[in-house]
Amino acid sequence: LIFFGPPGCGKTTLAQVIAQTTKGCFEQLSAVSAGIADVRRVIQDARERLGLYSKRTILFIDEIHRFNKTQQDALLPAVEEGTVILIGATTENPYFEVNSALVSRSRIFQLKQLKAEDIEKILQNAIKDPDRGLGNYQLKIDHDALKHLINTSAGDARIALNSLELAVVTTPPDNDGIRKITLEVAEQSIQRRAVKYDKTGDSHYDVISAFIKSMRGSDPNATLYWLARMLDAGEDPQFIMRRIVICAAEDIGLADPQALVVATAAAQALAFVGLPEARLPIAQAALYVACAPKSNAVIQGIDAALSDIKNGPPGEVPVHLRDAHYAKAEKLGYGIEYKYPHNYPGNYVSQVYLPHGLTGARYYYPTENGQEKIIKMHLKELDNKHRGKLSD
């Protein structure tokens, strides 16, 4: 098995649960510090254990992508023979970072980043559990303090739990024996200042609004500032990327078609690498959108067309544009008078494409900005040649 996902999402815990459930012997190595000698020792112990007690060994290797090819190859015979049941954990994509021979012999499971409600549930359990948590302490945790630990842990349960524990053990009890965890204590324990930003309140919408308007207004510095505000406050990066992608189409469009390509590539990069590294492609996309020439011709055009459709009768498809691939179509006259543009000079021929009653309707008005200036000149040239002069 190979588990891959962001830090603190439960890869190690899941491996330990599997070991306890199967009652196998659990051996754990960290690829950061272990060498090939450690791997061989564990495998040899596993062989002896299997031979003497018929007991399987579960070998858990954390950060398995840190092993080099030789170290990973050393695992192959033991995995193939069934001497060990390998469970690898990695924050990297195993299809790129783990030996293909190991990958082909493993089941790959992708674990997602924990949500805020997941982190809250974990912290609440830790607060109440007297055996494995902090249940033996008399605690009073302010709502703001708990919320701060949840938001700034960025979906990492390990960070959240360690910060909570540090806050508790470093806070002396009052005269009644109660340890009061305030926002200030939480900030010190997690080493992060609370940002005034409520992901479900007005501040959330105000900051994202400022971010969008900064991109639309071609201010790269303000764009980076508001982006940093959201990232620092723990805003969902996918939410941010959706706004960048929308802005690329709504506020740039064909003035720079590459903007949408850059934005969607950044969205893919976010899914591929995750935070904190994904802040770089996110920032790159936001800056590209902010610096690109602007046009709202796309949204104006599609909304105008939708308005005509909603407010008027549905126009019939012109006969020459109808589907003519089936045998009876010719008898109905479908497609007979259609002119194939590539059979004409310049790969263009004048013919009616809109329904009757909308002939001559115009929805797309290219601007003078960026690539749209070239598009506008091209459409005017076609119009002057085939349809008569178009007014500006």
ROLUM-286409 format. One record per residue (C-alpha): x, y, z. Coordinates in steps of 0.001 Angstrom, whole numbers, plus 524288, in hexadecimal, padded with zeros to 5 digits. Example, Ala and Ser with C-alpha at 12.3 -4.5 7.8 and 13.67 -1.06 7.14 Angstrom:
BEGIN
8300C7EE6C81E78;835667FBDC81BE4;
! end
This chain:
BEGIN
800008000080000;8047780DD77FD5A;7FD8D81938803C9;80029826967FE42;7FAC183376802C7;7FE258401F809D3;804CE840408172E;7FC4783D32822DB;7F11E836DC81B5C;7F24B829B882265;7FB748214881A42;8035481C3F825D8;7F74A81AA682E68;7F073812CA823DD;7FC3C809C6822B1;7FC248078683173;7ED8F8049B83134;7EFE27FA6D8269F;7FAC77F44082EA2;7F2687F37083AE8;7E6B97EE2E83380;7EE7A7E37D82CB8;7F66B7E0748390A;802CD7E0AD830F9;8100C7E4CD835F8;811BF7F336832FB;81F167F85582F03;820F0806A882BD7;82BF680D748248E;82DB981B5F8204B;833E581C96812E6;839D88296C81762;842EC822DA82132;842D38143D81DF9;84CA780DF2814E9;84D368016580D12;852FC7FA3C818E5;846BB7FD7C820AA;83E287F85E815AD;845B97EB94814EA;8454B7E9EC823AF;8367E7EB818240F;834D67E212818B0;83D967D7ED81F3A;835F47D92982BF9;829557D7C382446;82E2B7CB2981DD7;831BA7C55182B01;824D27C98E830F7;81D437C39D825BA;824D87B6DD82688;824547B54583550;816FB7BAD2838A9;80FE97BB7B82B7C;80DBB7C9D682E63;80DD87D3E48238D;815257E0B6824E8;80F677ED95820B2;81A6C7F6A481CBC;81671804D681CE0;81FCE80E258161A;81CFF81C7681812;82119825DB80D38;8242781A2D80498;8272A8232D7F923;8339A8272F80076;8395C8199E7FE32;8423B819117F258;8409980EE47E7A9;849F3805377EE21;842D3805F87FB0F;83599804587F48B;83A967F8EC7EC64;83ED47F20C7F8EA;8308D7F13B7FCE3;82BF07EA5D7F090;82F827DC1B7F39E;829797DCBD80139;81D137E2DD7FBD3;81BF47D8DF7F0D3;81E637CD6A7FA15;814967D28F803F7;81EF47D36380E86;81A3C7E101811C6;80DCD7E86180F23;812D17F58F80AD0;80B8D801FD80E1A;8121780E17808CB;80E3C81BFD80BF7;811F5827B8803D8;80E11835C6801CC;81256834B67F392;80B8F82E797E7FF;81055820437E871;80EFF81EC17D9B9;81A28828667D859;822278268D7E4B5;82150818037E7EE;827B980CD97E08E;81E658086D7D5DA;820B27FA2F7D99D;81BDE7FD017E769;81073805017E26B;80C267FA0B7D95F;80BCE7F0B07E4FB;804607F9F97EDD1;7F6D57FF7A7EF7D;7F75580E497EF40;7EE5B816027F830;7EDB3824CC7F7C3;7EA2782B31804AE;7E449838C980431;7E7908447380CA7;7DF4F844B2818F1;7D46284EB181966;7D2738586D8246D;7C7678505282A25;7D0528445382A28;7DAE984BA3831A0;7D0D7850B783B51;7CBD6842F483DDD;7D9C383E0E84012;7DCCA8491C84996;7D0118472685101;7D316838AC85277;7E0C083BF28575D;7DB2C845858614A;7D1A883B5E866BF;7D9FB82EF38663D;7E08782C7087388;7E8CF8210A86ECE;7EE9282599861E8;7EB3E833F58627B;7E9FB83F6B86BBE;7DDE683AE887309;7E4F583AD08802B;7E6EF8498387F8C;7DC7E8532A8839F;7DBA985B9487793;7D44F8678587338;7D72886A6386500;7D202876DD85EF8;7CA6A875288526A;7D3A287E7F84B49;7DF76876DB84FFA;7DA1E869D984B3B;7D60986FDC83E55;7E3A78759583C94;7EA1B8685583EA4;7E0CB8623D834D1;7E26A86C9782A4C;7F12386E2882B2D;7F42085FA682B49;7F11385F9081CA2;7EAB48522881D55;7F64684C0A82484;7F12E844A18305E;7FEEE842B4835A2;8016A8515A83623;7F42A853C283C65;7F61F84956846E4;8042284D46849F7;8002E85B8A84B08;7F4C08584F853EE;7FD6F8500285CA6;807BE85AB485D4D;7FD61864B7860CA;7F85E85C2386BD9;8055285809871F1;80B0A865C487183;7FF1986C3D8779F;7FF6F86C0688681;7F2A7868EF88D7B;7EB87873A1894E1;7E7A5872B88A333;7DC9B8698F89F9C;7E5BB86098897FF;7E034864B888AD8;7E9188674B87F4B;7E3598720E876D6;7E7728719786898;7E56987F04862AC;7E790883AA854C3;7F4A888968858DC;7F91287C4185E39;7F48D8756C851C9;7FC0A87F2484961;8087587CB08511C;8070686DF7850C2;8051A86D1C84214;80E01878B883F36;803C787F21836A7;7FCF488C0E838DF;7EE3D88BF783780;7E9CC892B482B18;7DCDB899BB82B68;7D673891758210E;7CA3F8894B82276;7C91487F7F81762;7BA5C87F65818D8;7B7EA88DA881C2F;7B86089B0D815E6;7C73889BD481677;7C81E88FC980DCB;7C0298963E80325;7C6B38A37A804E4;7D45D89E0480324;7D10B8956E7F770;7C9F18A1177F17D;7D60E8A9897F342;7DE5489EBC7ED30;7D5A589D687E132;7D4A68AC127DF42;7E3628AD857E07B;7E56B8A3817D59A;7DAEC8A9F07CD46;7E0F08B73E7CFFD;7EE838B2AD7CB87;7F5228B52C7D8A7;7FEE78AA057DABC;8036B8AEFE7E802;7F5CA8AFAB7EDD5;7F2EE8A2747E799;7FE5D89C3C7EEDB;7FABE8A2E57FBA3;7ECB089E137FBC1;7F10A8909D7F733;7FAB18901480282;7EFFC8944780BF8;7E77A888EC807B1;7F25587ED1807D0;7F71D883308152D;7E9508825381A92;7E7C487458815BF;7DE518771180AAD;7DB5A86B428022A;7E55186C497F707;7DBE3865BD7ED9C;7D224870A67F03E;7DCC587A927ED01;7E05D873667E07B;7D23F872F27DC01;7D198881C07DD1F;7DE28883447D53E;7D91D87A347CA86;7CC36881957C9E8;7D34488EA47C974;7DBC4889D47BE33;7CF988874B7B60A;7C6EF892537BAF5;7D09089D9C7BB57;7DAA8899AF7B11E;7D4BC88FF87A7B6;7DA26890E1799FA;7E24389CE779D23;7EC17892CE7A1EF;7E732884C27A053;7F37A87FE77A729;7EE3C8851E7B421;7E45087A207B50B;7EEDA8702C7B1A0;7F7BB8754B7BC69;7EC838757B7C639;7E815867947C369;7F636862D57C3AE;7F7B4869007D128;7EB4E862157D59D;7F13F8552F7D127;7FE088588D7D7F5;7F69585B0B7E496;7F08F84D757E3DA;7FDDF847AC7E0A0;806C684DE47EAE1;7FDAC853A97F533;8010A85E557FED8;80A2D8647080292;81159862B37F58F;804EA865387EDC3;805348735F7F23D;80EF58758E7E72B;80692871347DB82;7FAC7877BD7E1E2;802498848B7E2EC;80783882F17D515;7F9D18814F7CFA3;7F47588CB87D78C;7FF818957F7D2D8;7FD90891597C4BB;7EF27894A27C580;7F2088A1A07CC22;7FC298A5927C1F3;7F4F68A0CE7B5C4;7ED428AA087ACC5;7DF048AA747B0A6;7D23A8A8127A976;7C4A78A4527AE15;7BFF98A13B7A044;7BE3F892CA7A38D;7B4B7894B27AEC8;7ADBD89FC37A7BF;7AC218975479BAC;7A74188AD77A208;79DFF8924A7AB0B;79844899B879F80;7960D88CF27982D;78FD7886B87A431;786F8892837A597;78212890EC7979D;77F718828479A0C;77830884DF7A6CD;770348905A7A1DA;76CAD88BA879444;7679187F8378D7F;771B58750A78A9B;776658770577CB9;7763B86B7C77377;783298667176E7A;784DB86AEA76047;7828885F8E756E9;790208601675101;7964385EBC75EA8;78E72852D7762E4;794478455A764D3;7956A83EB075790;79CEF8326175AAF;7915B828E8759D4;78ADB823AA74D7E;77DC082AD174E21;783E48381F750F5;785A183B847428A;7772F8394673FD4;774368433B74A68;77DAC84CCF7445F;7869084C9D7503B;794658515674DC0;792FB8520073EF5;7962A8606973DD8;7A09B8605074851;7AD5486671743C1;7B99B8602B74949;7C27886BBF74CB7;7CF218648A749B2;7CB028634673B78;7CB8B8720F739E0;7D6A187BFC73937;7DB8087FCD74695;7D3D38747974C85;7C7EE87D2674DBB;7BAFB87E96746C5;7AF798873D74A1F;7A34B87FD474E34;798A6880DA75872;79BA287A2C76564;791718803F76E64;782F287CA376EF9;7790A884327671C;775908909376E6B;7831D891FA77432;78A9F8936A7677E;7948D89E1A76964;793E789D9277837;7A0E18A09277E86;7A56789BCE78BBF;7B42689C3478B5D;7BA738A99778B3E;7C93F8A80A78BE2;7D0878B31279280;7DCF38BA0478E5E;7E4A58B30F79911;7EEB08A85279744;7EB6489D7478DBB;7DD8B8A29078C1B;7E2D38ADE078420;7E7AC8A3EF77A21;7DADC89C6477AE6;7D3378A8E7778A5;7DB458AC3F76C99;7D97F89E747674B;7CABA89EB276926;7C9F78AC1A762C2;7D1BB8A7167573C;7C84B89BB17558D;7BCC58A4BF75705;7C1F08AE7674D04;7C43F8A3957433D;7B7BE89BED744D7;7AD488A2EB74C9E;7AF338B15974A8D;7B5C58BABB753B1;7B3DC8B9057623B;7B1F68C4EB76AB9;7BB3F8C66F77663;
! end
